Amino acid sequence: MTSPTEEPQPPAVPYGTPDAPRIAVRGEAHLEVDPEIARIGITVTARGRDRRSALDDLTRRNTTVLDLVKSYGDAVERLETGAFSITPELTKHGRGERVRTYHGIVHITAELTDFTALGELTSRLADLDLTRVDGPWWALRPDSPAHGEARQQAVREAVQRAREYAEALGTTLSALVELADIGAESPQPYPSASGGRMRSVAYSAAAEDTAAAPLDLEPQRQHVHAQVNARFTMVPPRL
């Protein structure tokens, strides 16, 4: 019996017995799949000699951007407005706090599923005055079937690996003892998937009056990983 001050000890790793030898293996899967969504960041800016003119300009440009994005209908799965600010810029010389101009900024995020519409929308947004476009950032949905497929492949790989070990001993598997995600017994911060590292390209507004040609954007393939630990018992081999 442990005293109240003693740290509880983790359970011992289960080992096999001569009558029920165990095999511990790791199953892994690595898939490369097409992205399902693309996100772009839109930054709308305005400047004015006074706060009201900067705000009016920002409101007008923000409405233009939102109307343009919404005109793509079902191709846009999500549209969100983030940070908004109106900031005074003080003069660099002279005494006192004199405001030289006001800067207004609105950040917008759009999520699209139609990548053909994405190229056209990105070009049209970048063609607007004082409008910046960042992205695209390619991704899979959290409930994408690709994640489940990777997990299933990892389990199948673990079973196949365990069978190969058993066959090398001239025996067969008898039962599954344990199947667990890597780190399931010692929770850690969930690592970001390698597919989450996405390319980022910025576009500034064009100066010409002619409409910009749609950008040809090649979707970035996404990498999905899955790992499991598995323990099996096997029929006692004849050594």
C-alpha positions in Angstrom: 0.0 0.0 0.0 1.5 3.4 -1.0 1.6 6.4 1.3 -0.3 9.5 0.5 2.9 11.3 -0.5 4.1 8.7 -3.0 3.5 9.1 -6.7 1.2 6.5 -8.2 3.3 4.1 -10.4 2.2 3.5 -14.0 1.0 0.0 -14.8 3.6 -2.4 -15.9 3.9 -3.2 -19.6 2.0 -6.5 -20.1 4.3 -9.3 -21.1 3.4 -12.7 -22.4 3.8 -16.1 -20.9 5.1 -19.3 -22.4 1.5 -20.5 -22.8 0.4 -17.2 -24.3 3.3 -15.4 -25.9 2.7 -11.8 -27.0 3.7 -9.8 -30.0 3.8 -6.0 -29.9 3.9 -4.1 -33.2 3.3 -0.6 -34.6 1.1 -0.1 -37.7 1.6 3.0 -39.8 -0.1 4.5 -42.9 0.9 7.4 -45.1 -1.6 8.7 -47.7 -1.3 11.5 -50.2 -4.7 12.9 -51.2 -6.2 15.9 -53.0 -7.3 18.8 -50.8 -11.0 19.3 -50.1 -11.1 23.0 -49.2 -9.0 26.1 -49.8 -8.8 29.2 -47.6 -7.8 32.7 -48.6 -7.2 35.7 -46.4 -8.4 39.1 -47.6 -7.2 42.4 -46.1 -9.1 45.5 -47.0 -7.5 48.9 -46.2 -8.5 52.5 -46.4 -6.8 55.9 -45.6 -8.4 59.3 -44.8 -7.5 62.7 -43.5 -10.1 62.3 -40.8 -11.6 59.3 -39.0 -15.0 59.5 -40.7 -13.7 59.5 -44.2 -11.4 56.6 -43.5 -14.3 54.7 -42.0 -16.6 55.5 -44.9 -14.0 54.3 -47.4 -13.3 51.1 -45.4 -17.1 50.4 -45.2 -17.5 50.8 -48.9 -14.6 48.6 -49.9 -15.5 45.9 -47.3 -19.1 45.8 -48.8 -17.6 45.4 -52.3 -15.4 42.5 -51.2 -18.2 40.7 -49.3 -20.6 41.1 -52.2 -18.1 39.8 -54.7 -17.3 36.7 -52.5 -21.0 36.0 -51.9 -21.7 36.2 -55.6 -19.9 32.8 -56.0 -22.7 31.1 -54.1 -22.2 27.5 -53.2 -18.5 27.6 -54.2 -17.9 29.5 -51.0 -18.5 27.3 -47.9 -17.6 29.8 -45.3 -17.1 33.6 -45.1 -15.9 35.3 -41.9 -14.9 38.7 -40.8 -12.0 38.8 -38.4 -10.1 41.8 -36.9 -11.2 45.4 -37.7 -9.3 48.6 -36.7 -9.1 52.3 -37.4 -5.7 53.6 -36.3 -4.5 57.3 -36.3 -1.0 58.0 -37.7 0.7 60.9 -35.9 3.0 63.4 -37.6 6.7 62.6 -37.1 7.7 66.2 -36.5 6.5 69.1 -34.5 5.2 69.3 -30.9 2.1 67.8 -29.6 0.1 64.9 -30.8 -1.2 65.9 -34.3 -2.9 63.3 -36.4 -1.6 63.1 -39.9 -4.0 60.5 -41.3 -6.2 57.5 -40.3 -5.7 53.9 -41.4 -8.5 51.4 -41.5 -8.1 47.6 -41.9 -10.6 44.7 -42.1 -9.5 41.1 -42.3 -11.8 38.6 -44.0 -11.4 34.8 -44.4 -13.1 32.9 -47.2 -13.2 29.1 -47.5 -14.0 27.6 -50.9 -14.6 24.1 -52.3 -14.6 24.9 -56.0 -11.0 25.4 -57.0 -11.9 26.7 -60.5 -13.9 29.5 -58.9 -11.0 30.0 -56.4 -8.6 31.1 -59.2 -11.1 33.6 -60.7 -12.2 35.0 -57.3 -8.6 35.5 -56.2 -7.8 37.4 -59.3 -10.9 39.6 -59.0 -10.2 40.4 -55.4 -6.5 41.2 -56.1 -7.8 43.6 -58.8 -9.6 45.8 -56.2 -8.1 49.0 -54.8 -6.2 48.6 -51.5 -7.1 45.0 -51.2 -4.6 42.2 -50.4 -5.2 38.5 -50.9 -3.1 35.8 -49.0 -3.2 32.1 -49.7 -4.5 29.8 -50.8 -4.1 27.4 -47.8 -5.2 23.9 -48.9 -6.6 21.5 -46.3 -8.8 18.5 -45.6 -12.0 18.7 -43.6 -11.7 17.4 -40.0 -14.2 14.6 -40.8 -12.6 13.8 -44.2 -12.8 10.1 -45.1 -9.1 10.2 -45.8 -8.4 10.2 -42.0 -10.5 7.1 -41.5 -8.9 5.4 -44.4 -5.4 6.1 -43.0 -6.4 4.7 -39.6 -7.8 1.5 -41.2 -4.7 1.0 -43.2 -2.5 1.5 -40.1 -4.5 -1.3 -38.3 -4.3 -3.6 -41.3 -0.5 -3.0 -41.5 -0.2 -3.8 -37.7 -2.1 -7.1 -38.2 0.0 -8.0 -41.2 3.3 -7.2 -39.4 2.3 -9.3 -36.4 1.3 -12.2 -38.7 4.7 -12.1 -40.4 6.4 -12.3 -37.0 4.3 -15.3 -36.0 4.9 -17.0 -39.3 8.6 -16.6 -38.8 8.2 -18.7 -35.6 6.0 -21.2 -37.4 2.9 -20.3 -35.6 -0.2 -18.1 -35.9 -1.9 -15.3 -34.0 -4.6 -16.2 -31.6 -6.1 -13.0 -30.1 -5.9 -9.2 -30.1 -4.9 -8.0 -26.6 -4.7 -4.2 -27.2 -5.0 -1.6 -29.9 -4.2 2.0 -29.2 -3.3 5.3 -30.8 0.3 6.4 -30.4 0.4 8.3 -27.1 -3.1 7.3 -26.0 -1.9 6.3 -22.5 0.1 9.6 -22.0 -1.9 12.4 -23.6 0.2 15.1 -25.2 -0.7 18.2 -27.2 -2.0 17.1 -30.6 0.7 17.6 -33.2 -0.1 19.5 -36.4 -0.2 17.3 -39.5 2.5 17.8 -42.1 -0.3 18.5 -44.6 -1.2 21.5 -42.5 1.9 23.4 -43.6 0.5 25.2 -46.6 1.8 27.5 -49.2 1.1 31.1 -48.9 1.1 33.6 -51.8 0.1 37.3 -51.5 -1.5 39.3 -54.3 -1.8 43.1 -54.3 -4.4 45.1 -56.1 -3.8 45.7 -59.8 -3.4 49.2 -61.2 -4.8 48.6 -64.7 -8.5 49.1 -65.6 -8.7 45.8 -67.5 -10.0 42.8 -65.7 -7.4 40.4 -64.4 -7.2 36.9 -65.9 -8.1 34.1 -63.6 -5.2 32.5 -61.8 -4.3 28.9 -62.6 -3.9 27.4 -59.0 -2.7 23.9 -58.7 -4.1 22.3 -55.5 -1.4 21.1 -53.1 -1.6 17.4 -52.2 -2.3 16.7 -48.6 -0.3 14.1 -46.5 -2.3 12.1 -44.0 -0.6 10.0 -41.3 -1.9 7.4 -38.9 -0.1 5.2 -36.3 -1.3 2.6 -33.9 0.3 0.2 -31.3 -1.1 -3.3 -31.3 -0.5 -6.3 -29.1 -1.5 -9.9 -30.0 -1.2 -13.3 -28.4 -0.1 -16.2 -30.5 -0.2 -19.9 -30.4 3.0 -21.1 -28.5 5.6 -21.9 -31.2 7.7 -25.0 -31.2 11.2 -23.7 -30.9 
